[in-house]
Amino acid sequence: FLPDGGPRQLTTYTPTQYHDRRQAMTDKKTPETIDRILARVAEGESIVKICGPDRSDLTPSTAAWYKWLDGDKDLIDRYTRACEARAEKLFEEILDISDDGTNDTISTEEGERLNAEHIQRSRLRVDSRKWMLSKLQPKKYGDKIEQNHTSDDRSMSPSRALTADEALAEMERRGIPAPKID
């Protein structure tokens, strides 16, 4: 009942109106919401999981989160640190999974035998985390690629550049027409 004693009118919303109203409430940028999201990122969750379609009523949409990041240097720095913490957590999980031998063997009537399914699942978990780390922090955890630009005759050696005359002579030897210089 309202203060004047009359009955309260219930407002009914169409699904679109409800969605728009919910979106307006959850997309409100507050320090508490930001702290909660960054804490979840640091614990290993992705923004898609936190702010995706199955998010709680207090969490902004993924689009709203990226709008918040756009142009907010302090938030970008904090999000970067949370992502680095997530990467470190993944690294530690790799060690934990690798060191955990629980359920690697099972008891049967014939005795102990390897639990191949569990071992394969552990390998998949480690490999998935290694792949994620290589994408999240490629400089730190990515594969190192070394390129060697040498040839048998040392003409491709990075230690010495060809002079203009040597380059023209090499082009003539290969039958490549010399460029016309005006």
SULLIN-V663623 format. One record per pair of residues at least 24 apart in sequence whose ideal C-beta (glycine too) atoms are under 7 Angstrom apart, sorted by the first residue. I is the first residue (numbers start at 0). J is the second residue. If there is no record, write none. Layout:
{{I;J} {I;J}}
This chain:
{{21;56} {22;60} {25;56} {25;57} {25;58} {25;59} {26;59} {26;60} {26;63} {28;67} {32;57} {32;59} {33;74} {36;64} {37;77} {37;78} {37;81} {40;81} {40;82} {40;85} {41;81} {41;84} {41;85} {42;88} {43;85} {43;88} {43;89} {82;135} {86;132} {86;135} {86;136} {89;128} {89;131} {89;132} {90;132} {92;128} {93;125} {93;128} {93;129} {96;121} {96;124} {96;125} {97;125}}
